[in-house]
Amino acid sequence: MESKEVFKKVFKGVDSLYISYRGELREGVKECLEEKKRLAQSDDETEQALSRMVINFHLFEVKDRGAKGFSFILVDNWYRIQISGSEKKVMPTIYVQVSSELLTGHGPESAISRLRKVVKKLLVKIEEETVSRADIFVDFTTNEKLEDIKSISWITRAKKLAVYRYCDAFTGLVIGQGGDISARIYDKTSEIGESHKDYLKEIWEMRGWDTIQTVWRLEFQLKRVCLKQSSINTFSDFMGKANGLWNYCTSNWLRLAVIGDIVNRSQWITNPMWKSIQDVRINDGKFVGVLREVDKSRVPSDKTIFQNGMGYLTSFAAKEGFKNVNNETVISFLDIGKKYLEGITKGEEEDYLKKKINNKKKKYNKE
C-alpha cells in the first residue's frame, strides 16, 4: 500500500483581514445611515425592508444596531463595514471585516482594491488605512499522527495550550488563545461540515487532495500589536512582509520539535513535518486567489432551504395522514396554509407574504 507523505500542502493564504480607515464622511452619508437604521428598527416590516443601501454595486443591509464605538453596520457577503458616527478621532471612521470566501476566491489584493472603491464612496478621502488583524494559514495532509503529539513537543512563546476533542476524537489545539499572536491547528475537513465551505474541497482536489485524508489547517491570528511591532501598517506593508510573518510564527514563536535527551527543549531538533511547514511561502508572487466567483448576496444554500423545507413538508404529511410527499401533499399544504394565513392576517395574506419576501431579500442582499 502506498505510504502517505509526511506533508502535502493543498492550499495556503489569508483567511481573515480586518482593515480600518480614517477620514471624513461625505456630506449626507451620516444622515442617510441614520434614516436606514431608523427603518431597520421599525416595527413595520414594510419599513424594515427599506433599510438597505447601494454603494458601488453592493446592496448592503443596514443593521438596526451598531457596535461598541461604531453607530452603523453595513453587511453583505463580501464585507462587514462598521462606521463611526462620531467626529472624535479616538476610533477609526470605518472598520471592515473582509470575508474569507472573498479572500479565497479573488485574493487579498483584489478584495482590498474593491473595498477601497466602496470606502471612497463613504469618505471624502482615505486619510489612513491600517491592517488591524490578519489570519494566515496553510491547509495540509500528513502521515503524522497529530493526536499523539505530546504537549511538551510544542516549543512556543505562548503560555496557553488547549487540546480539543469531539466525542473523544481529537479535533485540534489552540496555542496562545487571546494573545497578540495565537495559533490553531484543527481538522478543517470536519469543520467544513459546520461552516458549509464546500468550495474548499474543490480547491484541495485541484492541488492533489485524495478526498480521503484529513485536511488540517494551521492558522496564525495576528492582532494589531503584533503587526505594529513588525512595522506593518498598510495593506501593502502586510503583503510585503507576509512571508516574514510566517517565518517568525513557525520558527521563533512556535515550533514542533522531536523530543530529545537534552534538558533544554529549545535545542531539540525540528519535526520533519514542521520543517515543510516552515518552508511555506504565503505570498509567492501569484496571490490572485483561485479566481472563483463570489456572490455578494448572503442567500442560504439549496441544502439549507430544501432540507428545512422538506422537514416541514414531511411533518405536515405525517400530521395529515399522507404516506408520501407528492403533488397532492404540496397542494394540500398550500391550501391549508393559505386558510391559516387568512385567519391570522384577516384576509391580508398576500400583503403579509410580500412583506416577508421583501425582508428576506434585505437579509440576503437581493434585489
C-alpha positions in Angstrom: 0.0 0.0 0.0 1.3 3.4 -0.9 2.5 5.4 2.1 1.2 8.9 2.6 3.6 11.9 2.5 4.8 13.5 5.7 3.5 16.8 4.5 1.4 17.8 1.4 0.3 21.4 1.0 -3.2 21.7 -0.5 -3.8 25.4 0.0 -2.5 28.4 1.8 -3.2 32.1 2.1 -5.0 34.8 4.1 -8.2 33.7 5.9 -9.2 36.9 7.6 -8.4 40.6 7.2 -9.7 43.4 9.3 -8.9 46.9 7.9 -9.6 50.3 9.4 -9.8 53.6 7.7 -9.7 57.2 8.9 -11.2 60.1 7.1 -14.2 62.5 6.9 -17.6 61.1 6.0 -19.0 62.6 2.8 -21.8 65.0 3.1 -25.2 63.3 3.6 -23.7 59.9 4.4 -24.4 60.1 8.1 -27.9 61.3 7.6 -28.6 58.5 5.1 -27.3 55.9 7.5 -29.4 57.3 10.4 -32.5 57.0 8.3 -31.7 53.5 7.2 -31.0 52.5 10.8 -34.3 54.0 11.9 -36.1 52.0 9.2 -34.3 48.8 10.4 -35.6 49.5 13.9 -39.2 50.0 12.8 -41.9 47.6 13.9 -43.4 47.9 10.4 -41.9 45.1 8.2 -42.5 47.2 5.1 -40.2 49.9 6.5 -37.7 47.3 7.7 -37.3 46.0 4.1 -36.2 49.5 3.1 -33.2 49.5 5.4 -30.8 48.8 2.5 -28.1 51.0 0.9 -26.5 50.7 -2.5 -22.8 51.5 -2.6 -20.6 50.9 -5.6 -22.7 47.9 -6.9 -23.1 46.4 -3.4 -26.6 46.2 -1.9 -25.8 46.4 1.8 -28.2 45.6 4.7 -28.1 48.3 7.3 -28.3 46.7 10.7 -30.7 48.0 13.4 -27.9 48.2 16.0 -24.3 49.4 15.9 -21.3 48.0 17.8 -19.0 49.4 20.5 -17.6 52.7 19.2 -19.5 52.4 15.9 -23.0 53.7 15.2 -23.7 51.9 12.0 -23.1 48.4 10.5 -23.5 47.5 6.8 -23.3 43.9 5.7 -23.2 41.8 2.6 -21.3 38.5 1.7 -18.1 40.4 0.9 -17.7 43.0 3.7 -19.0 43.8 7.2 -18.5 47.6 7.5 -18.7 49.4 10.8 -19.0 53.2 10.7 -18.4 55.6 13.4 -21.0 58.4 13.6 -18.8 60.5 15.9 -16.4 63.2 14.8 -14.0 62.2 17.6 -10.7 60.7 16.3 -10.4 58.0 19.1 -11.8 55.3 16.9 -11.3 54.7 13.2 -14.0 56.2 11.0 -14.6 52.8 9.3 -13.6 49.3 10.4 -14.1 46.4 7.9 -14.0 42.7 8.1 -13.3 41.1 4.7 -15.0 37.7 4.2 -12.8 34.6 4.0 -14.7 33.4 0.9 -13.8 36.6 -0.9 -10.2 36.4 0.1 -10.1 32.8 -1.2 -11.9 33.4 -4.4 -10.5 36.8 -5.5 -7.3 37.0 -3.5 -6.4 39.7 -0.9 -5.2 42.3 -3.3 -8.4 42.3 -5.4 -10.5 42.1 -2.2 -8.9 45.3 -0.8 -8.8 47.1 -4.1 -12.6 46.6 -4.4 -13.1 47.6 -0.8 -11.3 50.9 -1.3 -13.8 51.7 -4.0 -16.6 51.2 -1.5 -14.8 53.2 1.2 -14.2 56.1 -1.2 -18.0 56.4 -1.6 -18.3 57.0 2.1 -15.2 59.2 2.8 -14.1 62.4 1.2 -10.7 60.8 1.0 -8.9 58.0 2.8 -6.5 59.6 5.2 -5.2 56.4 6.7 -5.5 52.7 6.0 -4.4 50.2 8.7 -4.4 46.4 9.0 -6.0 45.7 12.4 -5.8 41.9 12.2 -4.7 39.3 9.7 -5.0 35.5 9.8 -2.6 33.5 7.6 -2.8 29.8 7.1 -1.8 26.6 5.3 -4.0 23.6 4.7 -2.2 20.3 4.5 -2.4 16.5 4.8 0.2 14.4 6.7 1.0 11.0 7.8 2.0 12.5 11.2 -0.5 11.4 13.9 -1.2 14.9 15.4 -3.4 13.4 18.1 -0.3 11.5 19.5 1.9 14.6 19.8 2.8 15.4 23.4 2.3 19.0 24.6 6.0 19.1 25.6 6.9 18.9 21.9 5.4 22.3 21.1 8.2 24.9 21.7 6.4 28.2 22.0 6.5 31.6 23.5 2.8 31.3 24.4 1.7 30.3 27.9 -1.6 28.6 26.9 -2.1 25.4 25.1 -5.6 23.8 24.8 -6.4 20.5 23.2 -9.9 20.0 21.7 -11.9 16.8 21.2 -15.3 16.0 19.9 -16.9 12.7 21.0 -13.4 11.7 22.2 -11.9 12.3 18.8 -9.0 14.8 18.5 -10.1 17.8 16.5 -7.2 20.2 17.1 -5.5 22.5 19.5 -5.2 26.2 20.2 -1.9 27.9 21.3 -1.8 31.3 22.9 -5.5 32.0 22.8 -6.4 35.6 23.5 -2.8 36.8 22.9 -1.4 39.2 20.3 -0.5 36.1 18.4 -2.4 32.8 18.6 -2.3 29.6 16.6 -4.9 27.0 15.7 -4.3 23.5 14.3 -7.6 21.9 13.5 -9.4 19.3 11.4 -10.6 21.5 8.5 -12.3 18.6 6.8 -14.7 18.2 9.8 -15.1 22.0 10.3 -16.4 22.3 6.8 -19.4 20.2 7.9 -20.3 23.1 10.2 -19.2 26.1 8.1 -20.5 24.7 4.8 -17.5 26.0 2.9 -17.6 23.1 0.5 -15.8 25.1 -2.2 -12.6 24.4 -0.3 -12.9 20.7 -1.2 -12.7 21.6 -4.9 -9.7 23.7 -4.3 -7.9 20.9 -2.3 -8.7 18.4 -5.0 -7.2 20.7 -7.7 -4.0 20.7 -5.6 -3.8 16.9 -5.2 -6.0 16.0 -2.2 -7.2 12.4 -2.5 -10.6 13.3 -0.9 -9.9 10.7 1.8 -7.2 12.0 4.0 -7.9 14.5 6.8 -7.0 18.1 5.8 -5.5 20.0 8.7 -5.3 23.8 8.9 -2.5 25.6 10.7 -3.7 29.2 11.2 -2.0 32.1 12.9 -4.1 35.1 14.1 -2.1 38.3 14.2 -3.5 41.2 16.1 -2.7 44.9 15.7 0.0 44.9 18.5 2.0 42.1 16.7 1.6 43.8 13.3 2.7 47.1 14.6 5.8 45.5 16.1 6.6 44.2 12.7 6.2 47.8 11.2 3.0 46.7 9.4 0.5 49.5 9.0 -0.9 49.5 5.5 -2.2 46.6 3.4 0.9 47.0 1.2 3.1 46.5 4.3 1.3 43.3 5.1 1.6 41.8 1.7 5.3 42.7 1.5 6.0 41.1 4.9 3.6 38.1 4.8 6.4 35.6 4.3 8.4 37.1 7.1 5.5 36.9 9.4 5.0 33.2 8.6 8.7 32.5 9.2 8.6 34.3 12.6 5.4 32.4 13.6 6.7 29.0 12.6 10.3 29.4 13.7 10.5 31.8 16.6 7.0 31.9 18.1 6.0 28.3 17.6 7.9 25.1 16.6 7.1 21.4 16.7 10.2 19.5 18.0 11.2 15.9 18.3 11.6 15.0 22.0 15.3 14.6 22.8 17.6 13.8 25.7 18.8 17.4 26.1 17.2 19.2 29.0 17.0 22.5 27.1 14.0 21.9 24.8 14.9 24.8 22.5 17.8 22.6 21.3 15.6 19.7 20.3 15.5 19.1 16.5 12.6 20.3 14.4 9.9 17.7 13.4 10.3 16.9 9.7 6.6 17.8 9.0 7.2 21.2 10.7 10.3 21.9 8.5 8.0 21.6 5.5 5.5 24.0 7.1 8.3 26.5 7.8 9.2 26.4 4.0 5.7 27.5 3.0 5.5 30.9 1.3 2.3 32.7 2.0 2.9 35.3 -0.7 4.5 33.6 -3.7 4.0 36.5 -6.1 0.9 34.9 -7.6 -1.5 35.9 -4.9 -4.7 36.3 -7.0 -7.0 33.8 -5.3 -8.4 30.8 -7.1 -10.4 33.0 -9.5 -13.7 31.7 -8.2 -16.8 33.9 -8.5 -18.1 35.0 -5.1 -21.7 36.2 -4.8 -22.2 39.5 -2.9 -25.5 38.2 -1.6 -25.9 36.0 1.5 -28.5 33.6 0.2 -28.8 30.3 2.0 -27.7 27.2 0.2 -30.1 24.8 -1.6 -29.2 22.3 1.0 -30.4 24.6 3.8 -33.6 25.6 2.0 -34.7 22.2 0.8 -33.7 20.2 3.9 -35.6 22.6 6.1 -38.5 22.8 3.5 -38.8 19.0 3.3 -38.7 18.8 7.1 -41.8 21.0 7.2 -43.5 19.1 4.4 -42.9 15.7 5.9 -44.1 17.0 9.3 -47.3 18.2 7.5 -47.6 14.9 5.6 -47.4 12.9 8.9 -49.9 15.1 10.7 -52.4 14.9 7.8 -52.0 11.2 7.2 -50.2 11.3 3.8 -47.9 8.4 3.0 -45.6 10.4 0.8 -44.7 13.9 -0.4 -46.2 14.4 -3.9 -48.2 16.9 -5.8 -51.3 16.2 -3.7 -49.4 16.7 -0.5 -47.9 20.0 -1.7 -51.3 21.3 -2.9 -52.9 20.4 0.4 -50.1 22.1 2.3 -50.6 25.3 0.3 -54.4 25.2 0.6 -54.4 24.7 4.4 -51.5 27.1 4.8 -53.5 29.8 2.9 -56.5 29.3 5.1 -54.3 29.6 8.2 -52.8 32.8 7.0 -56.2 34.2 6.1 -57.2 33.7 9.7 -54.2 35.4 11.3 -53.9 38.2 8.8 -57.6 38.9 8.4 -57.6 38.3 4.7 -54.4 40.2 4.1 -52.2 37.1 3.5 -50.8 38.4 0.2 -49.5 41.6 1.7 -48.2 39.6 4.7 -46.2 37.3 2.4 -44.9 40.2 0.3 -43.5 41.8 3.4 -41.9 38.5 4.4 -40.3 38.1 1.0 -39.0 41.7 0.9 -37.5 41.3 4.3 -35.8 38.1 3.2 -34.4 40.0 0.2 -33.0 42.6 2.6 -31.4 39.9 4.7 -29.9 38.2 1.7 -28.8 41.3 -0.2 -31.0 40.6 -3.1 -32.9 43.0 -5.4 
